[in-house]
């Protein structure tokens, strides 16, 4: 897991991971570690995701 980004309200964490195989994937989870879910897969060279004014 890498590149964590806390949500503005501090309740969730956005992060990238290779846990689904060789491609990276973007995940979100609650700050307590529960509710992890994959949002999308992406290739190397894509910038780091971050929270915006409308959440993601």
N, C-alpha and C positions, 0 to 999 in steps of 0.2 A: 504494500500500500504506500502511496506517495502523493505529494502535492495536496495535503488537506486544506480545506477552506471552510471556515465556520460561517454559518448563516448569520445575517445581521441580528437576528433575535437570539442567537446562541443556542438554539434548540437542535440544529442539524449540522452535519458535516458532509461536505462534498469531497470526494477523493478519487484518484485513479488507481487502477490495480491490474495486474496480469493474472489474477486468480482464475479467469475463464479460459486461459490458454495463452498462446504467444501474442495475440493482439491485446492492446490495452482496452480497458473499459472504464466508464465513469459510473461511480456509485454514489448513493446518498444514504445516510443513516441518521438516527437520532443520536444525540450527544451521549446517551447512556449505552450506545453500542447496539441497540435493538433496531429492528425494522430495516436492515440493510437490503437495498434493492439496486439492481443494475439499471441505469438509464439508457446507455448506448455504448457501442463498441466503436473504436476509432484507431487509425493508423498512427505510427510514430510521426513526429513532425508537426502534429497539431498542437496548438497553444494550450496552456493550462486553463481549465475552466474556473470560473469564479462566480460568486453571487452578484446579481444585478439589482436594480431598484425594484423590480417586480419578481423577486425571489431568484429563480434560475434564469 
